[in-house]
Amino acid sequence: MSVSLSIFFTKPMKIEVHRLSLHAQKIFNFLLGETKQPLNISIQNSEGQEVKIIEPDNKIYRFIENMLLGEGGYILYMLYEYWEYHSDKEIYEFSITEIHFNNESFLFVVQLSILIAVAQISGVDYLNDTHGLFKETKNDKVKIEDLLNLRVNANIYSINESLKLFYNKILFS
């Protein structure tokens, strides 16, 4: 199943890729109960050139996690086109598109870590989950705190065992 998860916020911000990568690494390790799994996220524009800063500009970016996976996905960061129906202020959307929930792949946890990192950097407390990937809520929102509470607590597992435990918590919580 291919879905998207988004974060909405009212103040446009420039997202420094290096800072985002470091923050996502901390979240990734936190969620899986690890201490030393390195992530190195690089982001490219549509021409394949690496970018250092992401701005809300209606362009699709490709991200690649180079250390663990060698694969990635797509990011869209733009002024939300329907903001006038939801707010008196402009709303910006940061989303990871074409998320493939696969409980045998680290990619979903990397994508989730990126989204949580952006949410924390921007001061947002929830992700928008219109596909009901985690759980259905009346507002299609899932609290960041609830996602962080799914973390694997013990450090005695291998990274693959941690991944299995984390997915079990997502699927059965």
C-alpha positions in Angstrom: 0.0 0.0 0.0 1.4 3.4 -1.0 0.4 6.3 1.1 1.5 9.8 2.2 2.0 11.3 5.7 2.1 15.0 6.2 2.9 17.8 8.6 1.1 21.1 8.4 2.5 24.4 9.9 1.8 28.1 9.5 5.4 29.5 9.4 7.4 28.6 6.3 10.9 27.5 7.3 14.1 26.5 5.6 15.1 23.0 6.5 18.8 22.4 6.7 19.4 18.8 5.3 22.4 18.1 7.6 20.4 19.1 10.7 17.4 17.1 9.5 19.6 14.0 8.9 21.2 14.2 12.4 17.8 14.7 14.1 16.2 11.9 12.1 19.1 9.6 13.1 18.4 10.2 16.8 14.7 9.5 16.3 15.4 6.4 14.3 17.7 5.0 17.0 15.2 6.0 19.7 12.3 4.2 18.0 14.3 1.0 17.5 16.1 1.1 20.9 19.4 1.4 19.3 22.3 3.7 20.1 24.6 3.7 17.1 22.9 3.0 13.8 24.1 5.8 11.5 21.8 7.4 9.0 23.0 9.7 6.3 20.1 11.3 4.4 20.9 13.2 1.2 18.2 15.1 -0.7 18.2 15.8 -4.4 16.2 18.2 -6.6 14.5 17.1 -9.8 17.7 17.5 -11.7 19.5 15.1 -9.5 21.6 17.8 -7.8 22.1 17.5 -4.0 20.5 20.3 -2.0 21.6 21.6 1.4 18.4 23.4 2.3 14.8 22.5 1.5 12.3 25.4 1.1 8.6 25.4 0.4 8.7 25.7 -3.4 6.2 23.2 -5.0 9.1 21.0 -6.1 9.4 17.3 -5.5 12.6 16.3 -3.8 14.1 12.8 -3.7 15.8 11.6 -0.5 18.2 8.7 -0.2 19.4 7.2 3.1 23.0 6.2 2.2 24.3 4.4 5.3 21.8 1.6 6.0 19.5 1.4 3.0 20.8 3.0 -0.2 17.2 3.9 -1.0 14.7 6.5 -0.2 11.5 8.2 -1.4 10.0 11.5 -2.2 9.4 14.7 -0.3 7.0 17.5 -1.2 7.2 20.8 0.7 4.9 23.5 -0.4 2.2 26.0 0.4 -0.9 23.9 0.9 -3.2 24.6 -2.0 -6.4 24.5 0.1 -5.2 26.5 3.1 -8.0 29.0 2.7 -10.6 26.4 3.6 -8.8 25.4 6.8 -7.2 28.5 8.3 -7.1 32.3 8.1 -3.3 31.9 7.7 -1.3 30.3 5.0 -0.6 26.6 5.8 2.6 24.8 4.6 2.7 21.1 4.0 5.7 18.9 4.3 4.9 15.4 3.2 6.7 12.2 2.4 4.8 10.6 -0.5 4.6 7.1 -1.8 5.3 5.5 1.6 5.3 1.8 1.4 4.5 0.2 4.7 6.5 -3.0 4.8 7.2 -4.6 8.1 10.4 -6.1 6.9 12.0 -2.9 5.7 13.8 -0.1 7.6 12.6 2.4 5.0 9.3 3.1 6.7 11.1 3.8 10.0 13.5 6.2 8.2 10.6 8.0 6.6 8.7 8.2 9.9 11.9 9.5 11.6 12.2 12.3 9.0 8.6 13.3 9.5 8.9 13.3 13.3 12.2 15.3 13.0 10.5 18.0 10.8 7.5 18.1 13.2 9.8 18.6 16.2 11.9 21.2 14.4 8.7 23.1 13.4 7.0 22.7 16.8 4.1 20.5 15.5 2.7 17.9 17.9 1.1 15.5 15.3 1.3 14.0 11.9 -1.6 14.0 9.5 -2.5 10.4 8.7 -5.5 10.6 6.3 -4.9 7.0 5.2 -5.3 5.6 8.7 -1.9 3.9 8.6 -1.5 4.0 12.4 -4.9 4.4 13.8 -8.0 6.3 12.8 -8.9 9.4 14.6 -11.7 11.8 14.0 -9.3 14.4 12.8 -6.9 12.1 10.9 -4.1 13.1 13.2 -1.7 11.0 15.2 0.3 12.5 18.1 4.0 12.5 17.8 4.1 11.5 21.5 2.0 8.3 20.7 4.5 7.4 18.0 7.5 7.9 20.2 5.8 5.7 22.9 6.0 2.8 20.4 9.8 2.7 20.8 11.6 -0.6 21.5 12.9 -0.3 25.1 15.7 -2.8 25.3 19.1 -2.5 23.7 19.7 -6.2 23.7 18.2 -6.9 20.3 19.9 -6.9 17.0 18.8 -4.2 14.6 16.6 -6.7 12.7 14.9 -7.9 15.9 14.3 -4.3 17.0 12.7 -3.7 13.6 10.3 -6.6 14.1 9.4 -5.5 17.6 8.7 -2.0 16.5 6.5 -3.2 13.6 4.6 -5.5 16.0 3.9 -2.5 18.2 2.6 -0.5 15.3 0.4 -3.3 14.0 -1.0 -4.4 17.4 -1.2 -1.3 19.5 
